[in-house]
Amino acid sequence: MKITPLEVRGNQLKKSLRGYDTREVDDLREQAADALEESAKEIITLTERLRDAQERLNEHISNERVLKETLTTAQRMVEDLKINARKESELLIAEARLQAEEIVRQAQGRAQELRDEIFRLKQQRLEIESSIKAVINYHSSRLVLEEDESRRADSDSEKLKFFPK
């Protein structure tokens, strides 16, 4: 049961013949009322401070919750970034491998084309050499025949010189 300082001050005690000294009772009642009044003020002040502290605590709890959520979100984002970076690097490596394989395939194809061209050119050179040799042999044999014919003709001509005209 709560009692206020006004109730203590307003309460009239019964007096008896041999009762307490009214002045002392009044003084005691006044002191009790003052003590109650101070206590009530202190309780009000402490209640306000408690309410303020509770509000700040609630703000801190709310801020802590926001910070935890932000930290969790940031950690999740970092993990996602790592995963995405890993996937992207794997994709780049795969693309680079495909490009390298294509370049090697093209180089091998070009090398085969060059080998084929070299073989064809060697065949062509051999054919040209054979043709040139054949032409040289033909002309050489023609020259030999011409020389033989020329010698015979000279010889016949020499024989004819001895015949009178």
Contacts in CASP RR format, 6 or more apart in sequence:
PFRMAT RR
TARGET T0000
AUTHOR 0000-0000-0000
METHOD contacts of the structure
MODEL  1
MKITPLEVRGNQLKKSLRGYDTREVDDLREQAADALEESAKEIITLTERL
RDAQERLNEHISNERVLKETLTTAQRMVEDLKINARKESELLIAEARLQA
EEIVRQAQGRAQELRDEIFRLKQQRLEIESSIKAVINYHSSRLVLEEDES
RRADSDSEKLKFFPK
3 36 0 8 1.000
4 36 0 8 1.000
4 40 0 8 1.000
5 33 0 8 1.000
5 34 0 8 1.000
5 36 0 8 1.000
5 37 0 8 1.000
5 40 0 8 1.000
6 33 0 8 1.000
8 29 0 8 1.000
8 32 0 8 1.000
8 33 0 8 1.000
8 36 0 8 1.000
9 29 0 8 1.000
9 30 0 8 1.000
9 33 0 8 1.000
11 29 0 8 1.000
13 20 0 8 1.000
13 25 0 8 1.000
13 29 0 8 1.000
15 22 0 8 1.000
END
